[in-house]
Amino acid sequence: MHSSSKKQTSKLTCGYVAFGTQFYEPKNLIDISARAEKQLKIAGLELLHAGVVYGETDLPTKAIDFLKQQEFDYLFVNIINWIDTRGVFRVLHEFRHIPMILYSFGGFTAKEGEFGYPAGTLISPAAGAGSTSLRYTMEQWGIKFKYLFHGPDQAMDIAGILSFSKAAHVAKKLKHARLGMFGFNDMGLYSTSYNPTRMRDQLGIEVESVDLLQLKNKMASISDADVKSETARVTQDWEYPAGMPQPETIEKAVRMYMATVQICEEKGFDAVSYKCVEGVDQEMGLVHAIPASLVNSAGYPYIDENDLGNLAAELMLKWLTNQQTMFIEHYEHHPDYIILGEDGYCPFDFVEGKVQIKKISTVLLEGIVQCSNMKKGRYTMACLQENYDGYQIQIVPGEAKERPSWVEMGVPLPSWPSITFVPDISVREVLDKVQSQHYACVMGDHAESLKDLCKLLNIKVL
């Protein structure tokens, strides 16, 4: 089984306005803006075009009236030459609560006769003068913006633009996000606690707690025929290196996954967490790992132990990248690497090869878990926690390499899903700022867009 996102990421949309001066030929300003518009559209942005604006009154007012009727993620402020500051700030002040890109559009070398100049002449409409006259005032007004530019004759900074575009889109989307917490405060962990008022206020995320009895009742309501059918579908490629479990053991795990997804659909949850150790594992007669893997693979980011901060981080990474995310846990620290893994859980997009399932019977666990190997390559790790002022996040990119043959004490081989993680900074530096036993993670390098999102949400980046 492979993941299918519950919600497709919608198109990145920005309000677009280009600013110049009334002392330039308007047609030339329109031509310069068109060069930017073409590149932005090719990059996949939807532009809600408020026009090329110059002067103090008429065109700024028309731009404001147009933009107020639109729905967009952020405002793209394209400074294409030196400007009348009062007209620009008339627009920016009106939308100062909305994220912005302040862009300084670079000059170009003339072809023979272009704009009346000989070939090889660098033509500078002086966007550098215009953009630098705005930056500090925007900062003083508390506008959340990113200041970008490109050099003469170079392409626009599309990577920086897209990074911010995704961040602005996700920041807006989070205002409607809902996390589901099955049970509460597993094992009394202080590293997983959260303040619902602060989370709703600063991040926009709403949390609802679901009692384990609700989960049990939903499991009982699903027909045996539906469970058998879904079991056949999700297990068709599974392998059992340590022997085949009893069919009813597999079906019980699938039943919990199905019940969880039904509850998520009914309540509009975007991501979920189980009270696993003191809840599912101790009280419900099965291991949480396979239901969690299936739920995550169905499009709902998942984390153990009611860790709502890092579940929010998972959701951020998912919406920024449109990829499956997971959580992973510290096991061993070496000066050069960290063994990161999880006790039998792994979303299937992260599995290298086929899903591997083993039976397990310990003092705590009784059921089935994964022993799948995880994919290698670049990963972005993140850990979100509250601080005295709000939130802070540790972001750690690095390289995932092959796991050793290892076990958590008391558990039989094969190993848990895991990686040998080599961070881009030293392990000592990672541990000096570590905030939790958990990381949210996604494959690839996504630190820049995550930092852009955190800036918009007033999250301190470590």
Sequence and secondary structure as in RCSB ss.txt:
>XXXX:A:sequence
MHSSSKKQTSKLTCGYVAFGTQFYEPKNLIDISARAEKQLKIAGLELLHAGVVYGETDLPTKAIDFLKQQEFDYL
FVNIINWIDTRGVFRVLHEFRHIPMILYSFGGFTAKEGEFGYPAGTLISPAAGAGSTSLRYTMEQWGIKFKYLFH
GPDQAMDIAGILSFSKAAHVAKKLKHARLGMFGFNDMGLYSTSYNPTRMRDQLGIEVESVDLLQLKNKMASISDA
DVKSETARVTQDWEYPAGMPQPETIEKAVRMYMATVQICEEKGFDAVSYKCVEGVDQEMGLVHAIPASLVNSAGY
PYIDENDLGNLAAELMLKWLTNQQTMFIEHYEHHPDYIILGEDGYCPFDFVEGKVQIKKISTVLLEGIVQCSNMK
KGRYTMACLQENYDGYQIQIVPGEAKERPSWVEMGVPLPSWPSITFVPDISVREVLDKVQSQHYACVMGDHAESL
KDLCKLLNIKVL
>XXXX:A:secstr
     SS     EEEEEEE  TTS HHHHHHHHHHHHHHHHHTT EEEEEEEE SSSHHHHHHHHHHHT   SEE
EEEE S   HHHHHHHHHHTTTS EEEEE   EE  TTGGG  TT EE   HHHHHHHHHHHHHHTT  EEEEE 
 TT    HHHHHHHHHHHHHHHHHTT EEEEESSSGGG GGG   HHHIIIII  EEEEE HHHHHHHHHHS HH
HHHHHHHHHTTT B TT    HHHHHHHHHHHHHHHHHHHHHT SEEEE IIIIIIHHSSS SHHHHHHHHHTT 
 EEETT HHHHHHHHHHHHHHTS  EEEEEEEEETTEEEEE SS   GGGEESS BEEEEE SS EEEEE  EE 
 EEEEEEEEEE SSSEEEEEEEEEEE   S   TT  SS  SEEEEEESS HHHHHHS   SEEEEEES  HHHH
HHHHHHTTEEE 
